[in-house]
Every structure is written in C-alpha cells, then in structure tokens.
C-alpha cells in the first residue's frame, strides 16, 4: 500500500523528550506550521510551560508527563493523544539518556537505564504508534545519531544504544513494507547538536563536558527539528543533519581503522571536556528529571544554523538540477574559453 502523509498543518504529532532540545524545538516548529502537538517527557513543569507557550502563540498543544522507560508509558501516551485530538498522524521517538565515561566505569544499572530510555522506550513507542498508523497511515520518526553508524570513545554506551535504534528501525521498516502498511519510517541522524545533552549527561570524565571539536561541526537543534517536520510530511528512509555527519555515517565504515585512530585523537578526554560547567540544576538527569525548558545548551560556542547536506537530502531533485546546471555552465564556459583561445 502506498504511503501517503498529510501536510504538517493537518497533523497530530506526538513527540517524546519534548521538554528541551530537539524535542522542544520540533514541537514549536510543528505547532507553528499548524500541527496539533502532544509533548511527552518526565519534567511535568517544563512540559506544561512549553505547551502553554505554544497555545499562547496560537498553536494547539497538550502535555503528558511520563517516564518512557516505564512499561506501558507509550501506550498511555498514545491513548492520551487520541483522547485529546482524536488520532495520531506522526510519532517522534526522541527521548534519550546519556553517559560520558569509559565503558569500564559505567555500572550495569547505568547501562540499562540508557537502553531503557533510548532503546526500549523507542521500541514501546514505535509499537504503540504503528498499531494506530497501520490503520490510518502516517509517519514514525526515530531520532538516532551519526553515532548509530560509528561509535565514539567515551560515549560507548550511548553509541551502542543508538546503533540498536538503527537496527530496530531498519528491521521495522522492512517488515511494514512487507505487510504493505501505509507507514513511513524515518531515522533522523543528527551530528553534534547544541542541546542540553552535555548538561543532562552523567559525566565521569572528571571535568565539564563540551561539544566535540572542531567548533564548525556543532549544529543548531532547529535544523534537526526541520528534518523531523519534513519527514513527518515527506517519506524518507533517513536524514543526516550536518555535513560533518557524512564522515561518520558513510566514510568511517569504509576505513574503520583510520576512523579509530582519528576518533581516538579527536575525541579523547581533552576533546570532550572544557572549562564551561553545566548548569548545576540541569546536570545529570539519568535517573530523575532535572531542569529543562531550553532548546540550546549553556555553552558559549555558536552553532551552525544551516546544513547544505541536509537540504540536499530533503530536495534531491532540485539539488541534482542545480549541480547539473552548474556543471553545464562550467562546461559552456570552458568551451567558450577554448573557442576564444583558438580564435585569438
């Protein structure tokens, strides 16, 4: 069955991890485009404020506080969305927990918690969404990472979790296609993004965490929100946010040993720590909710607000036409130059 997605302005969208960062940016963008949004996360106060702010600006929004790591939370969230808006058209799995530590220093409980939130939370969310989307059609969007394809040192547990999300999402997509279900399944793979990720992460490195170098590869969460909202209305297998992510998703797997050496050099402890401490009220939300409500981090680095690589993935035909036109112009210019030289 052919997948047909509604325009964003006609959709009801459920977003997990919506109290800060990518989730909050997505909720605001979708609501501004006319979608009805359901925000889910643990921090009830931050969620209520975010939903109220959307409504003050003329949008349609509801908040549902829950811990997606708890069994049954996704089903309750889906029922809440149906109660408030009558249906679900897009479901965005975005909630995650993170660690900055060597694998040997991560306890099994910490390891399980990262997976309970960022993998099993996605599994339950996906199943709750698909049970409904198979009937009416729609989009399931899972937020992975460029680390889904290539692990990074000192983020090993998070990398493993995001790799599991990649495998689960690909398998689910194929099974839905085999069943001819009218459901689009997209994996969004952000590169380094200026969110509260590094403030919320449990850090065992002995110094404040910082986004990875170089500064030019840090992207604004609005770009990820743009990719998510695009995928809600336009079927795509995956979208990578940030050209730097192309190195990790495409180039690094081709030269794994070189990638090892490069990442060991770039992402050692010096490369992932700095002098700017996290907001103490936001630090370490692994097992309990902490301060939320911001889309960006408290770091002084300025994120990039454009990604030509993302635009190329979103609009491949137009990009191919532009490249072809540029090549034709270059060829014409070379021909004219050669003709002029011969005449001279």
C-alpha positions as CSV (number, residue, x, y, z in Angstrom):
1,X,0.0,0.0,0.0
2,X,1.3,3.4,-1.0
3,X,2.4,5.7,1.9
4,X,0.5,9.0,1.8
5,X,1.3,11.6,4.5
6,X,-0.8,14.5,5.4
7,X,0.5,18.1,5.2
8,X,2.0,19.1,8.6
9,X,-0.7,21.7,9.2
10,X,-3.3,18.9,9.3
11,X,-1.4,16.5,11.5
12,X,-1.5,15.4,15.1
13,X,2.1,14.8,16.2
14,X,3.4,13.0,19.4
15,X,6.9,14.0,20.5
16,X,8.8,12.3,23.3
17,X,11.7,14.1,25.0
18,X,9.9,17.3,24.3
19,X,10.8,19.3,27.4
20,X,14.1,20.5,25.9
21,X,16.5,20.4,23.0
22,X,15.4,18.7,19.7
23,X,12.0,17.6,21.1
24,X,11.1,21.1,22.2
25,X,12.3,22.7,19.0
26,X,10.3,20.2,17.0
27,X,7.1,20.8,19.0
28,X,7.4,24.6,18.5
29,X,8.1,24.3,14.7
30,X,5.3,21.8,14.1
31,X,2.8,23.8,16.1
32,X,3.8,27.0,14.2
33,X,3.1,25.1,11.0
34,X,-0.4,24.3,12.2
35,X,0.1,20.8,13.6
36,X,-1.5,19.7,16.9
37,X,1.3,18.5,19.2
38,X,1.4,16.3,22.2
39,X,4.6,16.8,24.3
40,X,5.9,14.0,26.5
41,X,8.8,13.9,29.0
42,X,9.4,13.4,32.7
43,X,9.5,17.1,33.7
44,X,5.8,18.0,34.1
45,X,6.6,21.6,35.0
46,X,8.7,22.2,31.9
47,X,6.2,20.4,29.7
48,X,3.3,22.4,31.0
49,X,5.1,25.6,30.4
50,X,6.2,24.6,26.9
51,X,2.6,23.6,26.0
52,X,1.2,26.8,27.4
53,X,3.7,28.9,25.5
54,X,2.7,27.1,22.2
55,X,-1.0,27.9,23.0
56,X,-0.3,31.5,23.8
57,X,1.2,31.8,20.3
58,X,-2.0,30.4,18.8
59,X,-0.9,26.7,18.5
60,X,-2.6,23.5,19.6
61,X,-0.7,21.6,22.3
62,X,-1.1,19.2,25.2
63,X,1.4,17.9,27.7
64,X,1.7,14.4,29.1
65,X,4.3,13.8,31.8
66,X,5.7,10.2,31.9
67,X,8.9,8.3,32.0
68,X,9.2,6.5,28.7
69,X,11.4,3.9,30.3
70,X,8.5,2.6,32.3
71,X,6.5,-0.3,30.8
72,X,3.1,0.9,29.5
73,X,4.0,4.6,29.3
74,X,3.9,4.7,25.5
75,X,0.5,3.1,25.3
76,X,-0.8,5.6,27.9
77,X,0.7,8.4,25.9
78,X,-0.9,7.2,22.7
79,X,-4.3,6.9,24.4
80,X,-3.9,10.4,25.8
81,X,-3.2,11.8,22.3
82,X,-6.2,10.1,20.9
83,X,-8.4,11.4,23.7
84,X,-7.2,15.0,23.2
85,X,-7.0,15.1,19.4
86,X,-8.8,12.1,18.1
87,X,-6.0,10.4,16.2
88,X,-2.2,10.3,15.7
89,X,-0.6,11.1,12.3
90,X,3.1,11.3,13.3
91,X,5.0,9.8,16.2
92,X,8.5,11.1,17.1
93,X,10.7,9.0,19.4
94,X,13.3,11.4,20.7
95,X,13.7,10.9,24.4
96,X,17.2,9.7,25.4
97,X,19.6,9.4,28.3
98,X,23.4,9.7,28.0
99,X,26.7,8.9,29.7
100,X,30.2,10.4,29.2
101,X,32.5,7.8,30.6
102,X,34.8,4.9,29.8
103,X,32.8,1.7,29.4
104,X,34.6,0.2,32.3
105,X,33.4,2.9,34.7
106,X,29.7,2.5,33.7
107,X,27.7,0.4,36.1
108,X,25.2,-2.2,34.8
109,X,22.3,-0.1,36.2
110,X,23.5,3.0,34.4
111,X,24.0,1.0,31.2
112,X,20.5,-0.5,31.5
113,X,19.0,2.9,32.1
114,X,20.5,4.4,28.9
115,X,18.9,1.5,27.0
116,X,15.6,1.6,28.9
117,X,15.1,5.2,27.8
118,X,16.7,5.4,24.4
119,X,16.1,1.9,23.0
120,X,13.3,0.1,24.8
121,X,11.4,3.4,25.1
122,X,11.7,3.7,21.3
123,X,10.5,0.1,20.9
124,X,7.4,0.6,23.0
125,X,6.7,4.0,21.4
126,X,7.1,2.5,17.9
127,X,4.8,-0.4,18.6
128,X,2.1,1.9,20.2
129,X,2.4,4.2,17.2
130,X,2.4,1.5,14.5
131,X,-0.7,-0.2,15.9
132,X,-2.5,3.0,15.1
133,X,-0.7,4.2,12.0
134,X,-1.2,0.9,10.2
135,X,-4.9,1.6,10.2
136,X,-4.9,5.3,9.0
137,X,-1.4,5.8,7.7
138,X,1.3,8.2,9.0
139,X,4.9,8.6,9.9
140,X,7.1,7.0,12.5
141,X,10.2,9.1,13.1
142,X,13.1,7.8,15.3
143,X,15.9,10.1,16.3
144,X,19.1,8.2,16.1
145,X,22.6,9.8,15.7
146,X,25.6,9.8,13.5
147,X,26.9,7.5,16.3
148,X,24.3,5.0,15.1
149,X,26.8,4.1,12.4
150,X,30.1,4.7,14.1
151,X,30.8,4.5,17.8
152,X,32.7,7.3,19.6
153,X,35.1,6.7,22.6
154,X,33.9,7.9,26.0
155,X,30.3,7.7,24.6
156,X,30.3,4.0,24.2
157,X,27.1,3.2,25.9
158,X,25.2,5.9,24.1
159,X,26.8,4.8,20.8
160,X,25.7,1.2,21.4
161,X,22.1,2.3,22.2
162,X,21.9,4.4,19.1
163,X,23.3,1.5,17.0
164,X,20.5,-0.6,18.4
165,X,18.0,2.1,17.4
166,X,19.3,1.9,13.8
167,X,19.0,-1.9,13.6
168,X,15.5,-1.8,15.1
169,X,14.3,1.0,12.8
170,X,15.6,-0.7,9.7
171,X,14.0,-4.1,10.6
172,X,10.7,-2.5,11.4
173,X,10.6,-0.5,8.2
174,X,11.2,-3.7,6.1
175,X,8.5,-5.6,8.0
176,X,6.0,-2.8,7.5
177,X,6.8,-2.7,3.8
178,X,6.4,-6.5,3.5
179,X,2.9,-6.1,5.2
180,X,2.1,-3.2,2.8
181,X,1.4,-1.0,5.7
182,X,0.9,2.7,4.9
183,X,3.5,3.8,7.3
184,X,6.7,5.9,6.6
185,X,9.6,5.0,8.9
186,X,12.4,7.5,9.1
187,X,15.7,7.6,11.1
188,X,17.0,11.1,11.8
189,X,20.7,11.1,12.4
190,X,21.9,14.4,14.0
191,X,25.6,15.3,14.2
192,X,26.9,17.2,17.2
193,X,23.9,19.4,18.3
194,X,23.8,22.3,20.6
195,X,21.2,21.0,23.1
196,X,21.2,20.3,26.8
197,X,22.6,16.8,26.0
198,X,26.0,17.5,27.6
199,X,24.4,19.2,30.6
200,X,22.0,16.3,31.2
201,X,24.6,13.6,30.6
202,X,26.0,11.8,33.6
203,X,29.7,12.7,33.4
204,X,32.5,10.5,34.8
205,X,35.4,12.3,33.0
206,X,36.5,14.5,35.9
207,X,35.9,17.8,34.0
208,X,32.9,19.6,32.5
209,X,31.9,18.1,29.2
210,X,31.9,20.1,26.0
211,X,30.7,19.5,22.4
212,X,33.3,17.7,20.3
213,X,35.8,19.7,18.2
214,X,36.0,21.4,15.8
215,X,33.6,24.3,16.6
216,X,32.3,24.3,13.0
217,X,30.6,21.0,13.3
218,X,28.1,22.0,16.1
219,X,24.6,22.4,14.7
220,X,21.5,24.2,16.0
221,X,18.7,22.0,17.2
222,X,16.3,23.9,14.9
223,X,18.0,22.1,11.9
224,X,17.1,18.7,13.4
225,X,13.5,19.9,14.1
226,X,13.4,21.0,10.4
227,X,14.4,17.5,9.3
228,X,11.8,15.8,11.6
229,X,9.0,18.0,10.5
230,X,10.0,17.4,6.8
231,X,9.9,13.6,7.4
232,X,6.5,13.9,9.0
233,X,5.1,15.0,5.7
234,X,7.5,13.5,3.2
235,X,8.6,9.9,3.3
236,X,12.4,9.5,3.7
237,X,14.4,6.5,4.8
238,X,16.9,8.6,6.8
239,X,18.1,12.2,7.1
240,X,21.5,13.1,8.4
241,X,21.8,16.6,9.9
242,X,25.1,18.2,9.2
243,X,27.7,17.6,6.5
244,X,30.2,16.5,9.2
245,X,28.0,13.5,9.9
246,X,28.7,12.2,6.4
247,X,32.2,11.3,7.5
248,X,30.8,9.1,10.3
249,X,27.9,7.6,8.5
250,X,29.5,6.9,5.1
251,X,33.3,7.4,5.1
252,X,34.2,6.0,8.5
253,X,32.7,2.5,8.0
254,X,34.8,2.2,4.8
255,X,38.1,2.8,6.6
256,X,37.4,1.5,10.2
257,X,41.0,1.5,11.4
258,X,41.7,5.0,10.2
259,X,38.4,6.1,11.8
260,X,39.5,4.5,15.1
261,X,42.8,6.5,15.0
262,X,41.0,9.7,14.0
263,X,38.4,9.5,16.7
264,X,40.9,8.4,19.4
265,X,42.8,11.6,18.6
266,X,39.8,14.0,18.3
267,X,37.5,12.6,21.0
268,X,39.9,11.8,23.9
269,X,39.2,13.4,27.3
270,X,40.7,16.7,26.2
271,X,38.5,16.7,23.1
272,X,35.3,16.2,25.1
273,X,35.9,18.3,28.2
274,X,36.4,22.0,28.7
275,X,36.1,24.8,31.2
276,X,32.4,25.7,31.0
277,X,30.5,23.8,33.6
278,X,26.9,22.7,33.0
279,X,24.0,24.5,34.7
280,X,24.0,22.7,38.2
281,X,20.2,22.5,38.1
282,X,20.3,20.7,34.8
283,X,23.2,18.3,35.4
284,X,22.7,14.5,35.3
285,X,19.1,13.6,34.5
286,X,19.9,9.9,34.1
287,X,17.5,8.6,36.8
288,X,15.5,11.7,37.6
289,X,14.2,14.8,35.8
290,X,16.3,17.9,36.1
291,X,15.9,21.5,34.8
292,X,14.6,21.7,31.3
293,X,12.9,24.2,29.0
294,X,15.8,25.3,26.8
295,X,16.5,24.2,23.2
296,X,20.2,25.1,23.4
297,X,23.0,24.4,25.8
298,X,24.6,26.9,28.1
299,X,27.9,26.7,26.2
300,X,29.4,29.8,24.5
301,X,30.1,28.1,21.1
302,X,27.8,29.3,18.4
303,X,26.0,26.5,16.5
304,X,25.6,26.4,12.7
305,X,22.1,27.3,11.5
306,X,22.4,25.9,8.0
307,X,23.2,22.5,6.6
308,X,23.6,22.2,2.8
309,X,23.9,18.5,3.2
310,X,20.5,18.3,4.9
311,X,18.9,20.4,2.2
312,X,20.4,18.1,-0.5
313,X,18.8,15.1,1.2
314,X,15.4,16.8,1.6
315,X,15.4,18.1,-2.0
316,X,17.5,15.7,-4.1
317,X,15.9,16.5,-7.5
318,X,16.4,20.2,-7.1
319,X,20.0,19.6,-5.8
320,X,20.7,17.4,-8.8
321,X,19.3,20.0,-11.1
322,X,21.5,22.7,-9.5
323,X,24.6,20.6,-9.8
324,X,23.8,19.7,-13.3
325,X,23.2,23.3,-14.2
326,X,26.4,24.3,-12.6
327,X,28.3,21.6,-14.5
328,X,26.7,22.7,-17.7
329,X,27.6,26.3,-17.1
330,X,31.2,25.3,-16.3
331,X,31.3,23.2,-19.4
332,X,29.9,26.1,-21.5
333,X,32.4,28.4,-20.0
334,X,35.3,26.1,-20.8
335,X,34.1,25.7,-24.4
336,X,33.8,29.4,-24.9
337,X,37.2,30.0,-23.3
338,X,38.7,27.3,-25.6
339,X,37.0,28.8,-28.7
340,X,38.2,32.3,-27.7
341,X,41.7,31.0,-27.4
342,X,41.6,29.3,-30.8
343,X,40.3,32.5,-32.4
344,X,43.0,34.5,-30.8
